[in-house]
């Protein structure tokens, strides 16, 4: 069985499962950074719970990469590619917020003596500052936005190869390219370019996930149909990945978001999380809230480290990081304040240039709009 490409192009639908997965990815990223706060405030050490939550949540960033590839390829497969419209949209939704938040985080760090402004008389300092800024080092989470921008820079060329066969080939090739850059160090001198190639901010450390997202466009409705018929089995795949992740960090001591094994884990997790969404068929309110978090996910991603910075900076909040029992409170406070701040920002003039929010559909549409596109044998 295969999906009729003509039907893909003509169909228009909201991918609720993708928004649900995006919400889970967002919550995973927040969990990583909240537990990292407990790590640093407790003598650079985890206990069993904070280590478990930190390590098992490291699926969030590659999930965002897959979703980015999925949504962008889905758009060009359905409606074609308009170069001017593409860059206008990317500039507004991603590049401008990246610049604004990079400058804001640098300003805050400078205010608290955590960043020194480079000397205009030193070309070396200016060079390193530009590298620092454009690779998303203004704050620890912005590197991923820099990776996405690299994908956008390449996409006008990559979108030419949007057929199913092309994406299958590119996904296969990118698997080995991604593996090579994650597992091996490139040695071509000691300059910034060599440094860039070996850091996780370089696109090739994530390239597989973007192409996997594009390939999923052609199979997503078929996958969802299978999941609805095998919901329990699909969710068990997620349990297998979680157990494997526990064994992995117990043996290795530490696992990263872009580790090679995640190239196998993430497709399985997408199936498992779509299965969880399917299992919530009679829980529309819960589904609605997760979809809303998914719609706000980029804003939450940009904002939440700001909340954590001030929580750790002032003694009135800082002591909550001393004991693990406060972890749920810190997590929920960070999440809800981030949501409130994002919703406040979008109401400001030009707020859409500061944070990106997906326009949500009405709650009543969650059930009625989940109709798969035509699948032909």
N, C-alpha and C positions, 0 to 999 in steps of 0.2 A: 504494500500500500504506500502511496505517496501523496503529498499535498499538491493539489492543482495550483500551479503558479499564477494562473489567470485569476483564480479566486482570491489568492493572497493579495494581489494588486487592487482588486475591487473592494475588498472588505475593509471596514473601519470598525475598530472595537477598542475598548479600554482593557488593558491586560491587568486584571485585578490580582492574579497570582503573582505577577511581576512586582506590583506595588507592595504586596504582602512580603515578598522576599526582600525587597528593598528596605522595608521597615525592619525586618529581622537583621539585615546587614547593618543598618544604622544603629540598632540597639547593641549589636556585637561590638561595633567601633566604640561606642560610648562606654561599654563594659570594659574594654581593653584599657581605655584611658583612665577610667575611675579606679580600676584595680592597680594601675601603674602608680596612681597617687598614693594608694595604701603602701605599695612597695617602697617608694622613695621616702615616705614619712615614717617608715618602720625599719630604718637602717639598711635599705636596699635588700630587703628580704621579703619573701612571700610566706604565708602559711598555706596549708593544703587547699583551703577554699579559694583564696585570692589567686593562687597559682592556677587552680582548675579553671576558674572563670576567665582569667586573663588568657590562658593558652587555648582554651576551647572556643574562645570568641574570635580567634584569628582567621576566621573565614569571611569576615565582613568586607575587607578591602577587595579581595579578588571577586567577591560577589558583585560589588559595585562596578568592577571592570566588565564583567559579563553583561550586566544590565545596560551599561553604557553602549556596548557593542550591539546588543539586541535592539535597543530603542532606535539607534541611529540607522542601522541596516534595515530595520523594519520600515522606517520612514522612506528611505530611498527605494526600497523594493516596491512599496505601495504607491508612492507618489512621485518617484523620480528625484533627481538632484538638481537644485538650483543654487549655483555657486554664491550669488549675492545674498540670497535669503539664508543660506546655510551660515555664512560668516556673520551676518547681522545677528542671527539668533545666538550663535556661539559667543559672540562678543558681549552681548547683553547678559546671557544666562551664566556664563562661566568665566570668561577672561576678565571682565570688569570686576565681578565679585572677588576673583583671585587677587587682583591688584589692590582693591580696597582693604581686604582683610589682611593681606601681607603687610601693607603699610600700617594698619591699625595695630597688629601684633608687634611690629617693630617699634612703634611709638610707645606702646605699653612697656615693652622690655627696656627701652631707653629710659623711660620714666623711673623704672625700678633698678636701674644700673645693671641690666642684664644684656645690654647691647650698646656697642660703641659706634657712633657714626663715623664712617670712613673719612680719612683726610682727603680733601680735594686735590692736595698737592702730591698725593701718592697714587700713581697709576696702578701699582700692585694692589693696594687696598681697594681701589675702585673696581678692579677686575674681579677680586674675590667677593666683593659685595654684590656685584651683578650676578655672579654665579650663585651666590647664597640666596639672592632674591628670586631669581627665575627658576631655580630648582626647588622652590617651596620650603626653604629652610627658615623662613621668617617665623614659622612655628612648626612643631613636630608633625602636624597632620596635613599640612598644605602640599607636601610632596605629591600626594595622589592627584590633586588638581593639576599640578605640572605634568603628570603622566597623561592625564586626559587631554590636556592641551596639545601634547605631542601627537596623540591619536587624531585630533582634529586637524592638525597640520598635514598629516598624511592622508586623511580621509578623502579629499578630492581625487586623489589617485586610487586609493583602495576601493572606492565605491564603483569604479569601473569594473571590478571583478565581484559582482554581487549575485551571480547565478549560483545555484545550489552546488554544481560541480566545482566552480571556482572556490567557493567558501569551504568546501570539503577539503580541497587540495591545500588552501592557505592554512586551514586549521591544523592539518596534519604537519605541514612544514613548520608552522609556528610552535607546535608542541616541542619539537627538537631544538629549535632556536631558543625558546624560552628556557628549556632545561639546561642548555649549554651556558647561557648567561647567568643563571642562578647558581650553577654548580662549579663553574670555572672562572678564574680571574683572567682578565685581559691585560696583557703587558705591552703597551706601545708608548713607553716613556713615563715621565713623572708629572706631566702637566694636568691641567684641569679636564682636558678631553678624556684622558685615560681614567681620571677619577670619576667623571660622569658615566663612562661606560660600565664601571664596576659598582656603581651605586644603584640602589633599587628604584631611584627616580627615573632611570633610563627606561624608555618604553619597551625595549626588548625583554626586560625582566617580567613583563606582564602581557606581552603581545598575544599569547595563546588565548587568554581570557576574552579579549576583545573579539577575536575571530570566532571563538566558541559561541559568544553571544550572537554574532551574525548568523552562524549556522543554525542556531536554535530557532530562528525565525521560521525556517522552512519546516521544522518538525514540532513546533510547540503545540499546535492544536492536536496533533496525533499523540504527543506525549500526555497532554491533559486528558484526552479520551482514555488512554491506557490507565492513567492514574485513577480516574473515577471508577474504573473497573477493578483496580487493584490497590485501593487506598492504604490498607494496612501494610501490605508488602512494601509499598513506596516509602512509608514512614519508617519501616524497619531499616531501610537503607541509610537513613539519617542516624539511627542508633549505631549502626555498624561504623559509620564515619566518626561519631563521637567517641566510641570505645577505642577505635584505632588512634584517634588524636590523643587520648589519655595515655595509651601505651607509648605513643611516640614521644611525648614530652617527658614521660617518666624515664625513658631510656636515653633520650638526647639531652635532657635537662632544660632545653629551651627550643621553641619552634617559632618560625617567622611566618608572616602572612603570605609571602611569596615563595615559600618552600616548594620543592618540586612535587611532593605528594599531593599538594592542593590541586594540581592540574587533573588529578583523578577524583579527588574528594568533591570538588565544586559541582561538576555535573550531577553527581549522586545527591548532593545536598539540594540542588535545585528541584530534583524529582521529589525528594523527601519533604521539602517545605511546601511545594505545590500540593502534595498529599495532605499535609496538615491543614492547608487552606481549604481543600476539598472536604475534609472531615468536619469543618466548622459550618456545614451547610445550614444548620438550624441556629447558629449563633451569629446572626447578622450584625448585631451591635458590636461584638468583639471584632468581627471582620472589618467593619466600618472604621473602628479606631486604629487598627493596624494599617489600613489603607491610607488613612489620614497621616499617620506617622511617615509612611512611605512617601506621600506627596510633599511632606515637609523635610524629608531626609537630608537634602543638600544644605538647607538652611541650618538644620540641627548639626550637621557635620562641621560647618564653618564656625558655629557659635559656641558649641559646648566646651571647647578648651578654654574659652574666655571665662566661663563660669567656674571651671575647675581651677583656673589660675588664681582667682580671687578667694575661692574657698581655702586653698592651701596657703595663701599669702597672709591672711589675717587670723590671729589667734582665736577670735570668737568662733570661727568655723573650723580652724585647723585641727582642733582636738578630736573632731569627729573621725579623722583618719587614723586615730590611735588604736581603735578596736574594731574588729571585723563585724561586730554586731551592728555597727552604724553603716555598713556598706549599702544595704538596701535603701536607707534613708538618703545617703549621699547620691546614689544612682538616680533615685526618683526625683530628688530635688534638682539635680543637674539636667535631667531630661525635661521636666515640666517648666523649669525656668527658661531652658533653651527654646522650647516650643512657644512659650509666651513672648520671648524676645523676638523670635522670628515673625510671629504674627503681628507684633508691634511694628517691626521694621517695614513689613510689606505695606503697611498703612501710610508710611511716610511718603512724601513726594520723592519720586525716583527710587522708591524702596526696592523695586524689582531689579535695580542695578546693584543692590547690596546683597540680597539673598534671592535665590531662585526657589520658587514654590510651584509645584504642579497644580494646575487648577483641578479641584476635586469635583467629582460628580455627586449628585444627591444620593443620600443614603438609600433611598428607595430603589435606586437603579442598580445596586450591588447584585441583587439576585437576577433581575430581569435582563441585565446587559451581558451576563456571562453565557454567551452563546458561541460555540465554536464555529469557525469558518468551515466551508465544505471540504470534506475529505473524500477523495475518490480512490477506488481500488485500482 
